Amino acid sequence: MLLKAGELLGARELGDIFTKKEAQEKLGITTKQLNYYLEALLREEFLRRITRGIYVLSLEPGKASSPHEFLLGQLLVPNGAVAYWSALNYYGLTEQIPRTVFLQTPVKRGYRKLLILDGKRFKVVVVSPEKFFGISTVRLGRREVRITDPEKTLVDCLDKPKYCGGITEAVKALKNARLNYEKLLEYAEWMKSKAS
């Protein structure tokens, strides 16, 4: 037990936050064994469960940190990307700091529209698969997180201004951003052609 639990603690490439599925793939053990190790580490406070199947790792008992909200969002909505007001803030295109992390996904999985986990609020916005494009990745710690690129972020905000603080915020961001205007127009045309 201690060997596998130690391996889990040593699986730092998973990062400070990981899913049960990721841990099982890394360790190559059965679900029953993994459950046993996870419960032991939870009891000893080397792990903290954020929600079903998502854990935060700590090398000191009881000292698990709170994960970055984008990392948590990526694990909550694996087929999604940080978008709208959250992406505007990430790119420095708004002075406002949203209290909610906005996630865009093309997958209808029965997500609740508003999730609150680990003291953080997440708004899941489902779009048609044709409108899910313009995705970049950024590195946060040991993990990569998907986020809409600046041009797609602005097109999304103009398409659904209620998810970016209103049309005024979207227009201010458009005015102040350094953008690839050819890409912006291409994205806008694509979104317009896919509007239903």
C-alpha positions as a printed NumPy array, in Angstrom:
array([[  0.   ,   0.   ,   0.   ],
       [  2.693,   2.492,   0.946],
       [  4.611,   1.817,  -2.274],
       [  1.657,   2.636,  -4.545],
       [  0.546,   5.536,  -2.364],
       [  4.114,   6.858,  -2.558],
       [  4.004,   6.436,  -6.338],
       [  0.809,   8.492,  -6.399],
       [  2.496,  11.195,  -4.334],
       [  5.475,  10.945,  -6.683],
       [  3.327,  11.26 ,  -9.804],
       [  4.09 ,  14.973,  -9.939],
       [  3.663,  15.088, -13.703],
       [ -0.057,  14.84 , -12.964],
       [  0.337,  18.226, -11.335],
       [ -1.119,  19.442,  -8.087],
       [ -4.605,  18.639,  -9.345],
       [ -5.596,  15.448, -11.142],
       [ -8.483,  13.146, -11.918],
       [ -8.983,   9.631, -10.681],
       [ -8.777,   8.421, -14.283],
       [ -5.387,  10.125, -14.792],
       [ -4.013,   8.556, -11.606],
       [ -5.235,   5.097, -12.606],
       [ -3.641,   5.389, -16.058],
       [ -0.354,   6.599, -14.528],
       [ -0.147,   3.842, -11.913],
       [ -1.596,   1.026, -14.01 ],
       [ -3.656,  -0.47 , -11.178],
       [ -7.241,  -1.632, -10.71 ],
       [-10.028,   0.709,  -9.654],
       [-10.324,  -1.129,  -6.338],
       [ -6.615,  -0.66 ,  -5.591],
       [ -6.724,   2.989,  -6.589],
       [ -9.757,   3.633,  -4.358],
       [ -7.869,   2.074,  -1.452],
       [ -4.808,   4.298,  -1.998],
       [ -6.874,   7.429,  -2.526],
       [ -8.837,   6.834,   0.68 ],
       [ -5.602,   6.254,   2.634],
       [ -4.08 ,   9.479,   1.289],
       [ -7.304,  11.385,   2.014],
       [ -7.275,  10.095,   5.608],
       [ -3.66 ,  11.185,   6.025],
       [ -4.533,  14.554,   4.388],
       [ -2.042,  14.208,   1.528],
       [ -5.05 ,  14.601,  -0.783],
       [ -8.108,  16.791,  -0.772],
       [-11.156,  15.841,  -2.845],
       [-12.536,  18.828,  -4.759],
       [-15.458,  16.932,  -6.259],
       [-16.153,  13.409,  -7.395],
       [-13.064,  12.129,  -9.202],
       [-10.948,  15.321,  -8.861],
       [ -8.201,  15.611,  -6.249],
       [ -5.6  ,  18.126,  -5.106],
       [ -2.231,  16.732,  -4.007],
       [ -0.117,  17.995,  -1.126],
       [  3.378,  16.92 ,  -0.116],
       [  2.648,  18.111,   3.423],
       [ -0.414,  16.683,   5.198],
       [ -3.256,  19.177,   5.366],
       [ -1.473,  21.738,   3.139],
       [ -3.246,  21.119,  -0.188],
       [ -3.499,  24.395,  -2.032],
       [ -6.485,  25.698,  -3.9  ],
       [ -5.961,  24.983,  -7.621],
       [ -6.05 ,  27.678, -10.287],
       [ -9.639,  28.089, -11.411],
       [ -8.716,  27.485, -15.076],
       [ -7.163,  24.105, -14.178],
       [-10.239,  23.126, -12.229],
       [-12.463,  24.278, -15.096],
       [-10.491,  22.161, -17.57 ],
       [-11.033,  19.051, -15.425],
       [-14.713,  19.848, -14.857],
       [-15.375,  20.376, -18.571],
       [-12.696,  18.289, -20.332],
       [-14.   ,  19.071, -23.823],
       [-14.242,  22.779, -23.185],
       [-12.139,  25.913, -23.123],
       [-11.909,  29.017, -20.966],
       [-13.842,  31.711, -22.84 ],
       [-15.805,  34.979, -22.741],
       [-15.085,  37.299, -19.802],
       [-12.499,  34.925, -18.288],
       [-10.498,  34.895, -21.525],
       [-10.843,  38.693, -21.863],
       [ -9.346,  39.011, -18.394],
       [ -6.557,  36.518, -19.158],
       [ -5.508,  38.535, -22.231],
       [ -5.698,  41.832, -20.321],
       [ -8.59 ,  43.092, -22.47 ],
       [-10.781,  44.12 , -19.555],
       [-10.195,  45.986, -16.334],
       [-12.96 ,  43.961, -14.729],
       [-12.14 ,  40.784, -12.808],
       [-14.962,  38.297, -13.322],
       [-16.107,  36.392, -10.239],
       [-17.158,  33.506, -12.475],
       [-14.999,  31.361, -14.753],
       [-16.69 ,  31.061, -18.146],
       [-16.216,  27.773, -19.984],
       [-17.366,  27.084, -23.532],
       [-18.012,  23.549, -24.765],
       [-19.594,  21.895, -27.797],
       [-20.602,  18.873, -25.701],
       [-24.034,  18.709, -24.125],
       [-23.41 ,  16.467, -21.134],
       [-26.065,  17.662, -18.784],
       [-23.77 ,  20.238, -17.205],
       [-25.478,  22.496, -14.761],
       [-25.308,  26.036, -16.051],
       [-23.622,  27.283, -12.884],
       [-21.27 ,  25.16 , -10.803],
       [-19.667,  26.169,  -7.528],
       [-16.622,  24.138,  -6.5  ],
       [-13.815,  24.864,  -4.089],
       [-15.255,  28.352,  -3.556],
       [-15.112,  29.13 ,  -7.283],
       [-18.025,  29.749,  -9.661],
       [-18.109,  28.208, -13.145],
       [-20.55 ,  29.066, -15.921],
       [-20.763,  26.42 , -18.662],
       [-21.93 ,  27.737, -22.045],
       [-22.79 ,  25.069, -24.617],
       [-22.325,  26.091, -28.267],
       [-22.826,  24.163, -31.484],
       [-19.74 ,  22.185, -32.562],
       [-19.361,  24.503, -35.584],
       [-18.915,  27.484, -33.235],
       [-16.216,  25.793, -31.149],
       [-12.972,  26.842, -32.815],
       [-10.139,  29.339, -32.331],
       [ -8.79 ,  27.428, -29.338],
       [ -5.256,  27.932, -28.004],
       [ -3.47 ,  26.268, -25.135],
       [ -1.643,  27.949, -22.287],
       [  0.55 ,  26.321, -19.673],
       [ -0.381,  26.738, -16.019],
       [  2.121,  24.94 , -13.839],
       [  2.567,  21.394, -15.149],
       [ -0.643,  21.327, -17.165],
       [ -2.024,  22.856, -20.311],
       [ -5.392,  24.586, -20.394],
       [ -7.484,  25.322, -23.479],
       [ -8.602,  28.927, -23.942],
       [-10.189,  30.77 , -26.837],
       [ -7.628,  32.892, -28.685],
       [ -8.037,  36.704, -28.477],
       [ -9.888,  37.017, -31.803],
       [-12.315,  34.199, -31.009],
       [-12.816,  35.601, -27.52 ],
       [-13.921,  38.942, -28.968],
       [-16.186,  37.329, -31.561],
       [-17.781,  35.22 , -28.802],
       [-18.241,  38.284, -26.578],
       [-19.935,  40.205, -29.393],
       [-22.1  ,  37.148, -30.098],
       [-23.121,  36.703, -26.433],
       [-22.311,  39.942, -24.57 ],
       [-24.1  ,  38.79 , -21.414],
       [-21.119,  36.477, -20.778],
       [-18.551,  39.276, -20.835],
       [-20.135,  42.014, -18.747],
       [-22.201,  43.498, -21.561],
       [-21.719,  45.004, -25.   ],
       [-19.799,  47.962, -23.541],
       [-17.077,  45.628, -22.195],
       [-16.893,  43.824, -25.547],
       [-16.529,  47.081, -27.481],
       [-13.876,  48.425, -25.061],
       [-11.918,  45.185, -25.453],
       [-12.197,  45.371, -29.24 ],
       [-10.976,  48.98 , -29.2  ],
       [ -7.966,  48.276, -26.93 ],
       [ -6.824,  44.9  , -28.257],
       [ -3.92 ,  44.204, -30.576],
       [ -5.502,  41.747, -32.949],
       [ -5.035,  39.954, -36.204],
       [ -7.935,  41.738, -37.91 ],
       [ -7.919,  39.355, -40.865],
       [ -8.433,  36.456, -38.469],
       [-11.062,  38.432, -36.53 ],
       [-13.092,  39.052, -39.716],
       [-12.695,  35.422, -40.793],
       [-13.97 ,  34.258, -37.38 ],
       [-16.876,  36.715, -37.494],
       [-17.894,  35.475, -40.948],
       [-17.647,  31.872, -39.799],
       [-19.813,  32.572, -36.736],
       [-22.359,  34.469, -38.837],
       [-22.604,  31.63 , -41.358],
       [-23.136,  29.126, -38.533],
       [-25.754,  31.198, -36.693],
       [-28.963,  29.269, -36.243]])
